[in-house]
Amino acid sequence: MKLVLDLHDIFNKGRDIERALNDIMAEAIAKKAPMIEIIPGKGSGALKKTVLRFLEQKEVKALYHRVEKDSKNFGRLFVHFKHNTPRGRR
């Protein structure tokens, strides 16, 4: 399962962007999704920088495993998760 967040519709609404990012992170954790695809678009790169700054926040960074910038598409990022699954008793 991969969750997708397309930020094209809210590119100039700072609070909406942060809310959407928080919501998709919470959804990924709740659903134990292995990855989120975030589409800030190509444009000037300002929205992508905003997303990366959000992901670099200490409390947010603790939630995911790594961020991958799409080498073939400048306007797309992947956030990878490693969900800890409880192990049964031995």
Residue pairs with C-beta under 8 A, 6 or more apart in sequence:
1 31
1 33
1 34
2 33
2 34
2 35
2 36
2 37
3 24
3 27
3 28
3 31
3 33
3 35
3 36
3 37
4 36
4 37
4 38
4 39
5 20
5 21
5 24
5 36
5 37
5 38
5 39
6 39
7 17
7 20
7 38
7 39
7 40
7 41
7 47
7 51
8 39
8 41
10 16
10 17
10 20
11 17
11 40
11 41
11 43
11 47
14 50
17 47
17 50
17 51
17 54
18 54
21 38
21 51
21 54
21 55
24 36
24 38
25 36
25 60
25 63
25 64
25 79
27 33
28 35
28 36
28 64
28 79
28 81
29 63
29 81
29 83
32 81
32 83
33 81
34 80
34 81
34 83
35 78
35 79
35 80
35 81
36 78
36 79
36 81
37 76
37 77
37 78
38 51
38 76
38 77
38 78
38 79
39 75
39 76
39 77
40 47
40 48
40 50
40 51
40 75
40 76
40 77
41 47
41 48
41 75
42 74
42 75
43 75
45 74
48 74
48 75
48 77
51 77
52 67
52 77
54 60
55 61
55 64
55 67
55 79
63 81
64 79
64 80
64 81
65 80
65 81
65 82
66 79
66 80
67 77
67 78
67 79
67 80
68 77
68 78
68 79
68 80
69 77
70 76
70 77
70 78
